[in-house]
Amino acid sequence: MNKGRVLITGGAGFIGSHTADELYKRGYQIRILDNLSPKTHFGNWPDYLNPAFEKIKGDVRDRKTLEKTLEGIDYVIHLAAMMDLMPDYSNFFDINVTPTALIYEIIVSKKLPIKKVVVASSQFVYGEGRWMCRKHGLVFPKPREIQMVSQGQFNPKCPIGGENIVPVLDQESHQDPPNQYAISKYTQELIALKLGRLNNIPSVVMRYSIVHGPRQSQKNAYSGALRIFTLNLLANHRPPIFEDGLSRRDFVSVYDVARANALVLESDKANYETFNVGSGIVYTVLNLAKLIRATLGKNKISLKPSGQFRVGDIRHAISDISKLKKIGWKPQDTEEKIVKEYIDWVKKQKLDKDYLMQAERQMKRLGVIKELYTIG
């Protein structure tokens, strides 16, 4: 049964390819637009892509390419984005923001019968998020200052009185993007929801937590702790654990994310809404490192903070997923399962260069990774 044709921008990538698989299983025809960026890919279409998918190599910034790619499409899942921590600020808006506006511009100018647009955002639009102060109640601390973090003061204080505070779940009603990536993602959200409603184009924003699973890029410096820890431990190196290792994170399965994307595509209840997509389970960064170490059988390698921190990181990031659950979604995969699947996948990959060390050296050179003056 043909449920319609879906365009997935960035569809050759990690989340995009899994979303394509999920929608194809449900009866949709898939068209992928991807520029196969060397920051993520190795120059060719990945062999994990289903041959039944229509593949178009092109840039979402190119109007003619995007116009052609949107022809005959019923639904759009816009995942193409720059995901990094490098301080080339203008590129984040050129690659993330402008193409999002261009999608709506083309739909409106050409009167395309698009039934829905789903736009990928990030948990990081929350910044330091919601915290509870015993004296002042719910507070929203500003991004941590570099000087404070460098001296080992990792937890933010109450912005009203300076008291100690504790983190609480982030809800969709709040946002305070702290860095260039998060600012660009929140701008995409505004474009999707405001221009979507203005032009009667049902639109949905998905704020993903940290997504884990096979096909995660081995080259992108942004792709996080799972990649960094796994590749270091496979090489019998101690993985770099930033700050004190006690930052709390919400790791979600890429399969659960793909199911969430499919659900909001099909549900009218999702129209013009923003949804958190997470696991509902809290891990510290150190917990993750221990899980990966145990899964790899590398228990002789000690784990401890590296004496470094990343500029722009937030202390804790845990999302409230109750809103998405109310329309019929729930996470199904455990982190243990996903870590094992990721490790099994990584072991089959062949890397021509040491991208891990190369990215780390570049981030240090550009001041993205800095040394702590005091450790823990």
N, C-alpha and C positions, 0 to 999 in steps of 0.2 A: 504494500500500500504506500503510495506517495503522499506524504503529509505536507510537502512543500519543499522549496529550495532554500537552503540556509547559506549565507555568506559568512565565513569566519575569517576575519582579518587576523594575521598572526597565527593562522591555523596550522602551520608546520611546527609550531613550538610546543612547549610542554603542556600547558593547559589547553591550548587550542586543539592539538591533535587528539587528546583524550576526550574533549568535548565533541569533536567530529565523530569519533568512534561511538560515543553514547547516542548521539542524534541519529547516526546512520542505522544503528540497531533499532531505533524507534520508528524508522520508516521515512526519514528525511533524505533528500538529495543534498550533497555537500559540495560547496565551492570554496576553495581556499585561496586567499590572497596573502602572499608572504614575500618579503624581499630577501629572505635567506641571509640575513645580516651576519657578517663574519664574527660579530660579538657573541653570536649564539650558535650558528651553524657552520658547516665545513664545506660550503660551496655547492652542495647538491641537495636535492629533495631527500629528506630522511627516508630510510627504507621501511620505517614503521608505518608510513602513511598507506592507507588502503588504496589499491589501484582504482577503485570505483570513484574516488574523490576527483573532482575537477580541480586542477592546480594551475594557478596563475602567478607567475613571478612578477612582482611589481611593488611599487612604493605607495603607501596610503597617502603620501603628500602630493602625488601626481594626480591632478584633476581628471585628465583623460583616462588614465588607468582606472581610477575609482568609478567614473561614470560607466565605463564598459563593464566593470566587475559587478556593479549593482543592477545591471539589466537582467530582468527575469527573476529577480530575487524576491522571496516572500519575507524572510527574516534576516536580521544582521546581528551577529555576535562580534563586538568590536574588542579584540584582545591585543592587537598590535600596539606595542608601546616600547619606550626606552626604559629599561629597569637597571638602575646603576646607582652608585654613590659618588661618581666622579663629579668634580665641580665645573662641568661644561653646561652651565645653567640654561643657556638659550636653546640648546638641543632638546631639552625636556619639553619645552613649549612648542618647538617646531615639530617634533615627532609625536608628542602625545596630544597636545591641545588642538592645534590647527586641523589635523585630519578628522578629529571628532566633529568639529564644527562643519567641516567640508561634507561629511556624510549627510548631515541634516540639510545643508544647503542644496546638495544635489537632489535629495529626495523631494524637497519642496519645489525647486526650480523645474524639475522634470516631471513632477506630479507622479512619482513612483508609488505603486500600491504596497508599500512596505507595511507589514502587519505589526512588527515589533522590532525594537532595537535594544539589545542588552549590552551594557558598557561595563568593562572591567575596571574596578577601583581597588583600593587597598586599605587594610586595617590601619596603615600608617597615617591616614588622614586624621586620626585622632590625636596625634602628637602624644604627649604624656598621658592623655586620657583623663578618666574620672578617678578621683581619690576621695577618701573619707577622712575628715579631721574630727577628732572627738569634741573639739571646741566649736568649730565653725561649720560642721556638717559637710555636705558635698562640695568639693573644690576642684578646680581645674588648673593645675600648675603649668607654668610656661616651660618651654624647652630648657633642659639643663645647660648651664653655662660650661664651656670647655674648661675653664679654670677650676670649677667645682669638681667636675668629673676627674680631671687629671690629678687632683689631690685625694682621690678615693672617696669622695662624698657622692655616692651613686644615687641615693634616693632623694627625690625632690622633697622640699618642705612645703608646708601650708603657705600659699601665696598671701594669706591675710595676716597670719601671726607668726609664721615660722615654726609651728609645731610639727612633730612627726605625724605622718599620714600613712594610710594603707590604701593599696589599689583596689578598685572595684570594677565590675564588668563594664566595658564600653558599649554604649547603646547608640543606635543610628541617628539619634537627634543631636549628637555632638560632633564637632570637628575642630581641629586646630592644627593644620598641617605644618610640620616643623622644618621640612627640608624641600629641596627642589623637586624631588620625585613626588612627594606627598602633595605639594602645592599643585603640580601639574595634574595629578589624579583627581583632586577635588575640583579643579576647574573643569575637567572632563565631566564630572558628576553634574555640575551646574548646567553645562551645555546640554547634556542629555535630558535632564528632567525639565528644565525651563523651556528649551526649544522644542522638546518633544510634546509637552503639554500645549504650548503656544500653537503648534501646527497639527495637533491631534494625531501624533505619532506615538503610540504606546511605547514607553521606554522604561528600562529597569537598570538600576545601578547595583553592582555586586562588590561589596567590600570584602575581599578575600583576606583571611589570615595567612600565615606562612604555609604555603602549599608544598607538600612532599610527595615524591613518587618517582617511578621510572620516567626517563626522557628529560629529566631536569638538566638544564644546560651545564656542561662541564667547563664552559668558557666564560660565562658571565660572572663578573665579580660580585654582582648583587645576589646570586642564587644561593648564597647562605650557608648556614652552619652544617646542614646535612652533607652537602658536597665537600665543604672544607674539612670537616671532621673525618669523613669517610676516606677521602684521598690521602690525608695525612696519616691516618692509622694504617691504611693499606701499605704505605711506604715506611711503616714502622717509625713514624715521627710523632712527637707529642703535638696534638692539635692546639691551635691558638684559641684559648678561651678568654674572651674579653671581659673587662671589669672584674667582678668577683665570681662570675659564673652563675650568679643567682638571679639574673634577669628572668622574668617569667614570660613564656611564650605559648602561643596557641598554634599547634601544628595540625594541619588538616590534610587528609588524603586527596590526591588529585582526582581519584575516582568519585569521591563525594562531591568535589567541586563540579565535576562534569555533570553529575546528576542534579546538582542545584541549578546549573545553567539551563539544563533541559526543562526542569520544573518551571522556572520563571518564564521560559519561552512559551510554555503551554498554558500557563495559568493567568486568567484575567485578573485575579486577586493581586498579582504582582505589579500590575501596571502603575507607572509613575511612583514606584516605591524604591527605597534603598534597603538592602539586606546585608547583614553580616553573614559570612560563610566561614565557620570555624568548627573545631572539634568539640568544644565544650569542656576540654580537659586541659589542665595546667601542667606544663613542664618547665623546669628551669633549663637554661642552656647547659648546665653541668649534667642534669638528668639525661638530656639528649646525648651528650658525649659518652656517658656511661652506657646507655642503651646501645649505641653504635659499637663501642668497644667490646661489649659482651657479645653482640651479634657476630662480630668479626673474630671473636676468640683472641683478642689482643690484650688480655687482662694484665699482662706484665708491664704495659705502658702506663705510666702514672699520668693522672689528669690533675692539672692545677692551673690557676689563672696565669696568663702570659705576661701580665704587666703592661697591657695595652688596652686601648679603647678605640671605638670608631666614632668619629665626629658625626653628629646627626642621629645617632641611635637613640631610641627611647628606652626607658628603664623596664617597663612592663607593658605587655600588649595582649590582653585577653578580652575576647568579644562575647557579648550576649547574643546567642543565636536563637532566642525564643521566637523572634518575629518570623524568621524563615521556617521554623518548625510548625508554626501555626497554619501555614498554607500547605503542609504535607511533606516536608523534607526532614530528614534526620541523618546524622553521620552514621555510617555503617562500618567503617574500617578503623582498626586500631593502629596506633603509631608503631607498635611492634611489628605488625604485618607489613606496613608500608616501608619501614626501615629495611626489613629483610628483602623485600622486593626490589628496593632501590639498590641495595648492595649487590644482589644477584645480577642486576642489570649493569651496574658499573663495572663489574668484573669482566663483562663481555666487551667493553668498549676499548677502542684503541686510540690513544691520544698521541699525536705526532710531536707535540711540544709540551713543555711544562707550563701549562696555562695557569695552574694554581699559584706557583711561585711568581710568575710574571705579573699576575693581577695583584698579588700582595705587595710586590716591590713598587708597582705603579701607585697603589693607594698610599703607601708610605711616602713616596716622593711628592705626591700631591697634597699631603697632609690630611688624608682621610683617616688613616690609622695613626694614632699618636701614643707615646709612652706615658705611663702613669708616673707621677713623682713619688707616690707611695703606693704600695700594693696591699690591698685588703687591710 
